[in-house]
Amino acid sequence: MTTPPKAAAGPGAPAEPRTPADPRAPAPLDTPAERYRMLRLIRGFEELALGLVKSGAIPGGIHPCIGQEAVAVGVCSALRPADRLTSTHRGHGHVLARGTAPHRLLAELLGRVGGSNGGRGGSMHAADLSLGILGANGIVGAGAPIAVGAAWAAQRAAAGQGPPASTPVAVAFFGDGALNQGVLLESLNLAAMWRLPVLFVCEDNGYATTLPAATAVAGSATGRAAAFGIPAEEVDGMDTEAVRAAALRAVERARGGGGPGFLVCRTYRYEGHHTMERRMKLRYRSPEEVEAWRERDPLPRAAALLDPAVTVEQDRAVAEQLAAAEEFALASEHPDPAGALDHLYADGLRPRAGVTP
C-alpha cells in the first residue's frame, strides 16, 4: 500500500515544526569562542527548562546547574571522541557539553518520543552511548563505578594495541555530597589499584541538598584521593579556562598510563537544589552569599576573553538554537502507553568467551 502525498499547506495552515540539526558528535570546544557558546547554551537551556517546569510542561522538576557551567565545559573540552563520561542528577550541562543536541535533551526532559532516550530517561537519566555518555544518575555517587568499569574495559581493549597515549579515558562527575559514599571510595580504590585511565571530578558547590558540606565532610575532598595515592588538584570551578587546563593535565596523564586523577572544582549553583525549593521557600543560604558568587559568574569571565562582536553573534545563534529546540520538544509526541514495557530487559547481549550461554 502506498502512502498518499501530503497536501500542500494552505496559507492559513500552521507550519510543521522544525527538526534542528542533530550531528551526533562531540561538541567542538577547542577555542574560547566555542567554549563561550557552550556556556551560553547550557545557561539558556536551563533557564528555558525552568520556565517549562513552571508551566507544567516538564513533569516533576529538574536540578538546574546554573552557575556550574564552567566545570562541564572545561572538562569536556579536554576529552577526545572515544572518551566516556558518567553524570549526576544535575547533569544537563555535562550532557550538552559532550554534544547531545539541545532539542533532543529538552524533549527528553518533557518525556517525549523525540528525546535522546525516547522520553524514558528524563532529566536524571539522560544517556547517549554514541557520544560516550554512559548516563546521568539519580543515585549519589553511582556514576563512579560505571566510569571505573568503562576505564577498565578500555584499558583491557587497548592492551597491546599501540602506545598508551591512545587509551580512552572515562570521567566521573559527582558532587561534594558523594564524598562520604562508600561506592565512591570503592571506585577510588579499584582505580588506583589497577591504574585505570579515569578522572574523578568533584563539583563542590558547598551544599549536599541543603546541608553545608563543611558540616558533613571530615577532612577534605583532595584528602580522599590522597589516601589512595591518586594525584588531586583543586581549581576555581567558576573559571572555564582554569578547569580546562587542570582537566587536560589529568586526562593526558591518565591516557598515558599514569593512572587515575582527581579534580575538585569549587563552584556554586545559583538556583536551588531542585525546582521544588521555589515552592517550599527554603532558606539556607544568605542573599549576600549568593550575590558574592554571582560576581564570579563564569559567563562574563569567558566573554571577557572575546571581542564583544563575537559574543553578540554567539548569543544570537544560541537563542535561535534554543527557540528551535523548544518548538521541536513541545511538538514531539508523548509515548504510547502500550509500549511501556519496551526496553525493560536487555537483548542482544553476547556472553564473554568461556561462559556458557
Secondary structure, 3 states (H helix, E strand, C coil): CCCCCCCCCCCCCCCCCCCCCCCCCCCCCCCHHHHHHHHHHHHHHHHHHHHHHHHCCCCCCCCCCCCCHHHHHHHHCCCCCCCEEECCCCCHHHHHHHCCCHHHHHHHHCCCCCCCCCCCCCCCCCCEHHHCECCCCCCCCCHHHHHHHHHHHHHHHHCCCCCHHHCCCEEEEEEHHHCCCHHHHHHHHHHHHCCCCEEEEEEECCEECCEEHHHCCCCCHHHHHHCCCCCEEEEECCCHHHHHHHHHHHHHHHHHHHCCEEEEEECCCCCCCCCHHHHHCCCCCCHHHHHHHHCCCHHHHHHCCCCHHHHHHHHHHHHHHHHHHHHHHHHCCCCCHHHCCCCCCCCCCCCCCCCCC
